[in-house]
Amino acid sequence: MSHRSRQLRVSSLARVEGEGALRITVSDGSVERAELNIYEPPRFFEAFLRGRAYTEPPDITARICGICPVAYQTSACNALEQLCGAELDPPLARLRRLLYCGEWISSHSLHIYLLHLPDFLGYPDAVALAADHRELVEQGLAMKKAGNALLELIGGRSIHPINVRVGGFYSAPSPSDFAPLAEQLRRALDYAVHTARRAGGLEFPDAELDHELLAVSDPHQYAIESGDIHSSTGLAFSANEFPDHVAESQVPHSTALHATLDGHRYLTGPLARYTLNSTRLSPMARQVAVEIGLGGECRNPFRSILVRAVEVVYAVEEALRLIEHYETPTRAAVPVTPRAGTGYGVSEAPRGLLYHRYDVDADGIIRSADIVPPTSQNQAAIEDDLRRVVTDHLDLDDAALTALCERTIRNYDPCISCSAHFLTLDVLRR
């Protein structure tokens, strides 16, 4: 079946975080419009931050997202510590990385099992999946629980952690606190390897993205909590230079801003991270990647579930390594003295690069803030992918093609609430 003109609409996307819609218009056999319509009301966190003390962003920005609050806390801390010239003691830096591992484990496990896997196994949701594959879903929940346990121990709670501060933490756990958690993580590692191998047996539609890829990179380890920014075309720059390369613009159909890299569409997230940094995975994670058919790079968005599965293996293994060598820091935080200027910070949220900028006065009061979440950076790439998918599958009927489009969006695990942004508003009075 090939319709010359047709419209596809989904008023509320399923199995994504936040409120979004899908709109596709085909005219004369070609895709005229492909929109990820983010209609969730704008959120005003950057405005909330103005006039607040430089110590407050870790607590305020954590409320942007209940799934990846540590990412917001970490990018905020990176920016403000850079501005104030504060450098974490090595044990504190390792503890921050360990906390971030917990978030990766929790978020990726949730996405793989509750949001993404049903697409591949032919189920409408995780509840239906669990009815036939209870052991699979229980493994996913056990992995997520292990990640949550890390967040609770180090961060004080798993949602919107309260133990993170600029300069480190309010308190640090003792080595004995990690003993029961280490055992839980060892079981989670077995589940993570099994998850990756099981995902390697799934069937994937053919797809190949040609977008430029952008991710944080670290020459010494797989980048999570810090690093410089690299692209697949060889571009490399610091967080300070992010505004020189990335520009945001408003589009009529979305309360989230679109972003371009030097004027071009780009993609951040697991595919970008893996393609740019796969050689820095641990030996076990690299071996699992080889076993499940991942090469040195991955540009098929449907295979993003494989990359996430490998990243869970890495994050659990890294967490166990950090726990094994953990010693209680001599101090829970380093002193941070405010000064006037602008600080820039990035980290790798589960969904991709997260950028923060803070302009602070001499008294430590925030004059302005800018936050660029990964989903808003990925919107243009998602919409381009939708155009390609629809163009290649116009022979499908409306129901099948719409389902394929929804599945395409879920490949990117959009965090819509994170991306909703304050917009430029023109008021005309007569």
N, C-alpha and C positions, 0 to 999 in steps of 0.2 A: 504494500500500500504506500503510495507517495502522494501526499497532499500538496498542491501548489501553494495554498494559503491556509494557515491554521494558527491557532493561539493555544498555548499551554499555560495554565495557571495553577499554582499551589498557594493558597492563602496563608497557610501556616506550616512551615517545614517541620518534619518530625525528626527526632533523634539528633537534634543539634541543640546547643546551649543558647537560649535567647529566642527572640521573636523575629522571624524573617519569612519572606515570601519569594516565590519563583515566578518570573514572567518571561515567556518566550513568544516571539511573533515571527512566523514564517510567511514571507510574501513572495509570490512568483518562484517558489522552490528554493529560496535562499533565506538565511536567518537575518531578519531585519533588526531584531532586538533580543538580547539575552541579558536579563537583569537578576541579580541577587538583591532583592528589595528588602533592605533592612529598615523596618518601620518602628523599631523599638524607640521610645522617646529619648531624645538626647540627654546625656548625663553630664554633670557639670563639675567633675572632680578637679579639673585644672582651675576653675574659678574658686572652688572650695579651698584650694591650697593657697591662694593669694592672701597675704596678711597673716599666715600661720608661721609658727616657728620652724626652723630648719630641722628640728628633731621630730616633727610630726608626720612627714610623708610616709614612713614605713607603716604606721598604723592607719592612716587615712587611705592610702592607695591600695592596701590589702583588701579593702572593702569593695574595690572595683570588681573582684571576681572571687567566688567561693571555690573555684576549681584550681586556679593557679595564683593564689595570693602571694606565695613566696616569690614568684617571678617579679611581681610589682614591688615587693619590699626590697628585693635584691637590686633591681635596676635603680630604685630610689637611693638606696644606701651607696651604691657605686658612684652615682652622680654627686651626692653630697660629700662623701669622703674624698672624692677627687678634688672637688672645689676647696675643701678645708685642708687639704694636704695630709689627711690621716691615712695611715697604712695599717691594715690589720696584722696582728701577730700571726705567724703561720698556723698555730693551733686554732685560732679563731677563723681564719680563712678556710681551713679544712672543715671546721664545724659548719660553716655556711654552705659549703659544697655538699656536705652530708645532708643538711636540711633540704637542699634543692633536689638531691637524689630522691628523697621521699616524695616530693611533689611529682617528679617525673614518673615514678613507679605508680603512684595513685592515679594520676591523670591519664596516662597511657593505658593502664589496665581498664579503667572505666570506659575509655573510648573503644578499645579493641573489643571488649566483651559485650558491653551494653548498647553501644551505638553502631559499631561498624560490622562486627561479625554476622549479625542477622542478615545483612545484605547478601553475604556470600553463601549462606546456608539456606536461604529462601524463607526466612521468617519475618513477620512484620515488626517484631520487637523482641527484647531480651526475655520477657515473661514467657512468650510462646517458645522461644529457643530453650529456656530452662526446662520446660515440660518434657522435651525430648532428649535434651543433652544437659541434664542437671550437673553432672560432674564437671563439664566444661565451665559453666557459669560459676560454680562453686570455686573452681581454681582461680578464675578471674577476680572474684570477690576476695579470696584469700590474698592474692597479690595486692589488691587495692588496700586491704586492711593492713598489710605490712608497711606500705607506704604511709598510710595514715598514722601508724604507730610511731614512725620516725618523726612525722610532723608534730605529733602530740608531745613526744619526749623532749625534742629540741625547741619546738616553737611554742609549747604551752597548750596548744589545741590544734586540731587538724584543719579547721576552717578559720580563716583570718587569724593566724598565729599572733600571739601577744608578747612573745619573748624576744622579738627582733628589734634592734635599735641601731641608729647610726653609730658606727664604731664597733659593732659586734652584737652582744646579747645582754639581757638583764641578769641572767644567771646561766651557768654552764653545768651540764650533767656530769656525773662522775663515771669512770669506766664501768663500775658495777651496774649502773643503770642500764647499760647496753646488753648485758648478758642474756636476758630472756628475749630481747629483740633480735639478737644475732641468730638465735635458733629459728625464730619466725622468718627471718630473711633467708636463711639457708633453704627452708622449705619453699619459699617464694622463688628462689633461684631455680629449683627443679621445675616448678610450675612455669616459670618464664621460658625456660629452654623448651619444655613441652609445647607451650603456646606457639613459639616461633616455628617449631617443626610442624605442628598441625597447620599453621597458617601457610607454610610453604607448600602444602598440598592443595590449596584452594585454586580455583580457576579464575584467571584475571583477563578482563577485556584488554585488547591491544590499545595502547595509548602511549604517546611520547610528547612531552611538553618541551617547547623550545624557549621558554622564558629564561631570562637571566636569573640565577640563583644567588641568594644573599644569606649569609649566616655569620655568626660569631665564630672565630677560630682561635685556638691556643696552640702554640707550637709544641707544647709538652704533654697535652692531654686532650681528650674529647671535650670540647667546650660546652660548659653548662652555665656557670655562674659569672663568667667574665671572659674578656678577650678583646681582640681587635675584630674589625668587620672585613670579610672577604667576599668576593663574588666569583662566579664561575668563569668570568672573562678576565680574571687576573687583577681586578681592582682590589685595593687594600687601603683601609683608612681607619682612623680611631673614632671613638664615640663622639669626640669633639667635632669631627668633620661630617657627621651624619647629616646635618642640615644643608651642607654644601652639595650633597648628592641626592637626597631624598626630599621630594616636594609633595605636599598634600593638596588636594583640590576637592571641592564639593561637587557632588553630582545630584541631580534632582530626585532620583529614586532611592536615596539612601541617607539615613541619619549618621552613617559612618563615612569618613573621608576616604577617598581613593589616594593611592600613593604611586609615584613613579621614581625610578632610579635613573638619574641623569636623563630624564625625559622618556624613559622606556618602562614597559611593564616588567615586573619581576615577581619572584616567589621566594618566600621564606618558610621555614618549618622543617619537618623531618626529612623531606627529600633533599632540601638544600643542605641541611646539616650533614647528612650521610654522604652526599656527593662530594662535598668539600672537605670532610673530615674523617672519612671511613678508615683511613690508615692509622688513625689515632685511637681506634677502639681497642679494647683489651683483647688478648689472644682468644679467650673463650668467645667473646661477642663476634670477633671476626670469623672464627670457625663456624659458628652458628649461621652467620650471614652467608658463608659459602655453601653450607649444607642446604639452605632453603632457596638457593638460586640467585642471591644478590651478588652482583659484580662490584666493581669499584665505585659505581654510581647508580642512581635510580631516578629515572625521570617519568615513570609511569605512575600517575596519581592513584590508580587502583591498587598498586603494590605498596602504597604508603603503610598499610597495615603490617607488612613485613618489616619495614624500617622501624616502626614503633615497637614491634615485638623485640627486635634486636636491641633497641635502646633500653627496653626494660631489663633485658639480660645484663646489659652494661651497667645500668644504674643500680641494680641489686648487687652485682659483683663489686662495683665501686664502693657502695655503701658498706659492704662487708670488709673491704680492704681498709677503709677509713676507720671503721670501728675497731679492727684488729690493732691498729697503731695509735688508737686514741689515748691521749693523756689529758687530764683536766687542765685547761688553760690557767696560767698564773693569775690572769685577770679576765673578767667576762667581757670587757670592752676596753678599747683604747680611747684616750681623751680626744675629743673633737672640738676644736675651737672655731666658731663661725668667722667668716670673713666675706667681704663683698666680692661678688663675681658671679660667674656662671659655671655650673657643673653639669657634666654629661655622663650618662651611664647606660650600659646595655647588658643584657643577659639573654639566655636562650630559654624562653618559656616553652612548655611542651609543644605549643603551636607555632613557635618561631621567635624571631628576634623582637625584643621589647625594648624600646628606647625611652629614656626620661631625660628631660632638661629642666634645671631649676636656676632661676636668677634670684640671688639673695643679696640683701643689703648688709652693711657692716654690723648691724645688731642681730643678724641671723634671721631676719624676717623675709619670707618669700615674696618677691615682687611679681614673678610670673612663673608659669610651669607649662611644660609641653610633654605629652605622653602619646607615643605612637605604638599601638598594639599590633600584633602580627596579623590578626584577621583583617583589619582595615588595609594593611599592606598587600594582602593576598586577594582582595576583592576583584581587582581588574583581571588577575590571572584566573580566578574562578569563573568569571563571566566569559573570558576567552575560551576556557575549557568547555563551558556549556555550548558556545557557538560551534565548536569543533564536534562535540558529541552529537548535537542535533543534526548538523550537516551530514555526518557520517551515518546517521540512522533514521533518515526520513522515511524509510520503508516500514518502520514500526508504526503501530496504531497509537493513538493519543495516550492511552493508559500506559502502555509499555514504555513509550518515549518519555513520558512524565516521570515514571518510576526511575528510569535510567538517569534523568537529570537530577532527581533528588539524591540518588546514589552518588552521582558525581560530586555534588556539594559536600556530602558527608565524608568523602575522601580527605577533605581538608580540615575536618573537625572544627568548623568555625565556632568561635566564642563570640557570639553576636553582642551580648551585653557589654563585653569589654570594648568593642569597637565603636559603639554608639557615642557620638562626639558632639560637642557644641558646634552649632552651625552659624554661618553668617546670615543675618536676618535683615532684609530690607523692608522698612515700614513706609508705606505711601499713605499720606493723609490728605484728604480733600476738604 
